[in-house]
Amino acid sequence: MAETQFSVPQGDFDLIRYPPTRDQNLRAWDAADELLLAHVADVMTEGPFRSVVTVNDGFGALSVAVRAAGKADPQNKVSFVSDSHVASIAIRQNLDRNGLAPLDADDVCDPDLVLIKIPKTLGLLEFQLSELRASLRPTTVVVAGGMTRDIHASTIDLFERIIGPSRTSHAKKKARLIFSELDPELSPVAPQPTVFSLGLQDVQLVNYPGIFSAKRLDNGTRLLLENLPLTSGSPDVIDLGCGNGALGVAIALANPNAHVTFVDESHLAARSAEETFNGAFSALDGAGAPRAKFRVGDCLDGLHGDSADLIVCNPPFHQGRVQIDDVAWKMFTGAKRVLRPGGELFVVGNRHLEYFDKLQRAFGNSQIMASNSGFVVVRAVA
Ligand SMILES: C[S@@+](CC[C@H](N)C(=O)[O-])C[C@H]1O[C@@H](n2cnc3c(N)ncnc32)[C@H](O)[C@@H]1O
């Protein structure tokens, strides 16, 4: 059993991961969470901070602890900023598990304390700091934490450039903190999405920071694009884990009668796909444009059974830095439920991920449609 008892100065909590994983070595917190919460306890002078924002809290370690610390105060507010819908599910689950009230709505105005977990990409951190800056005042305590391997000179430069004077702590258990103070005189330029060509009909892919392969087309995506099935009639299509929307937009370009639903757990990915789609069909404004929906969700949760004819997917195989196949498996079993009888799932992945075998298990059939030295495209029929 993975360890679930999380003990910090704010109390002892029971924390589990979401999505659940079979890997028993994975806990719902890391040494950076412990270091951040120890620091919060040290700097607290007049009782718990009244208004706290946690940023990129993966499973709720930070939110649960600060919520518990302030629970006696009816004015206490804890809000949460993250690009990840799945993280918001994890946090809700762990608050509930520990008998704590849900977080306050996304009200990040005027916080006393901001606790930031350093995300995997510097681009996402830059985007988040730029958005957060407007809510800060010079007295707001801003502390970021991360594992030392994720904190570089460029990370500290970013805090200096966007927030103001910043310094780091000593490392402890391979984690480190960054302390930052707002400089009201700074006027940093907000980062913009990157744009590059899909290679079809002049379509430009829009990529907000932090989304998958934000600087160039991924080789796996390219192989699936070259091997997408031709559709006819008005099929219901899902681009599952859509990222910038390359796959779903390519299907809509080939068949403007297709109804495409783009799904991603990343808010910025869903926004990227929507902007890609709108750009691709901007000339068709209104009646002629294909129909599309953009959905932030966990795999296919919330979508009706027997409602799709085709699902295309380049599944994630990491959560943070950890390699996992639990999400891909949830996507495959979800696809089996959501596809109409005879509906098809097209998946691309690195050869070592063994999607052929996994689809055999989920669907009872699977077929290799294309492969190269790195990737394989597999089809399964519901
Ligand atoms: C390998 S990327 C593929 C992106 C895009 N389809 C492409 O080919 O460029 C996997 C995508 O799945 C999304 N994802 C991860 N977990 C998810 C989940 N539980 N539900 C929905 N999407 C998820 C990621 O945010 C990411 O955009």
The ligand as an SDF file (V2000), in Angstrom:
LIG
                    3D

 27 29  0  0  0  0  0  0  0  0999 V2000
    0.2750   13.0380  -25.6710 C   0  0  0  0  0  0  0  0  0  0  0  0
   -0.7410   14.4510  -25.4550 S   0  0  0  0  0  0  0  0  0  0  0  0
   -1.5860   14.5160  -27.0280 C   0  0  0  0  0  0  0  0  0  0  0  0
   -2.0920   15.8890  -27.3930 C   0  0  0  0  0  0  0  0  0  0  0  0
   -2.6330   16.0240  -28.8320 C   0  0  0  0  0  0  0  0  0  0  0  0
   -3.7140   15.1080  -29.0780 N   0  0  0  0  0  0  0  0  0  0  0  0
   -1.5130   15.7970  -29.8090 C   0  0  0  0  0  0  0  0  0  0  0  0
   -1.4670   14.7090  -30.3870 O   0  0  0  0  0  0  0  0  0  0  0  0
   -0.6740   16.7040  -29.9680 O   0  0  0  0  0  0  0  0  0  0  0  0
   -1.9820   13.8320  -24.3330 C   0  0  0  0  0  0  0  0  0  0  0  0
   -3.0470   14.8350  -23.9440 C   0  0  0  0  0  0  0  0  0  0  0  0
   -3.9330   14.1850  -23.0080 O   0  0  0  0  0  0  0  0  0  0  0  0
   -4.3240   15.1390  -22.0220 C   0  0  0  0  0  0  0  0  0  0  0  0
   -4.7730   14.4160  -20.8120 N   0  0  0  0  0  0  0  0  0  0  0  0
   -4.0130   13.9260  -19.7940 C   0  0  0  0  0  0  0  0  0  0  0  0
   -4.8040   13.3350  -18.8710 N   0  0  0  0  0  0  0  0  0  0  0  0
   -6.0730   13.4610  -19.3070 C   0  0  0  0  0  0  0  0  0  0  0  0
   -7.3380   13.0670  -18.7850 C   0  0  0  0  0  0  0  0  0  0  0  0
   -7.4210   12.4230  -17.6170 N   0  0  0  0  0  0  0  0  0  0  0  0
   -8.4380   13.3780  -19.4810 N   0  0  0  0  0  0  0  0  0  0  0  0
   -8.3620   14.0620  -20.6680 C   0  0  0  0  0  0  0  0  0  0  0  0
   -7.1920   14.4500  -21.2140 N   0  0  0  0  0  0  0  0  0  0  0  0
   -6.0620   14.1540  -20.5450 C   0  0  0  0  0  0  0  0  0  0  0  0
   -3.0740   15.9840  -21.8310 C   0  0  0  0  0  0  0  0  0  0  0  0
   -3.3850   17.2290  -21.2370 O   0  0  0  0  0  0  0  0  0  0  0  0
   -2.5430   16.0900  -23.2590 C   0  0  0  0  0  0  0  0  0  0  0  0
   -3.0470   17.2140  -23.9160 O   0  0  0  0  0  0  0  0  0  0  0  0
  1  2  1  0
  2  3  1  0
  2 10  1  0
  3  4  1  0
  4  5  1  0
  5  6  1  0
  5  7  1  0
  7  8  2  0
  7  9  1  0
 10 11  1  0
 11 12  1  0
 11 26  1  0
 12 13  1  0
 13 14  1  0
 13 24  1  0
 14 15  1  0
 14 23  1  0
 15 16  2  0
 16 17  1  0
 17 18  1  0
 17 23  2  0
 18 19  1  0
 18 20  2  0
 20 21  1  0
 21 22  2  0
 22 23  1  0
 24 25  1  0
 24 26  1  0
 26 27  1  0
M  CHG  2   2   1   9  -1
M  END
$$$$
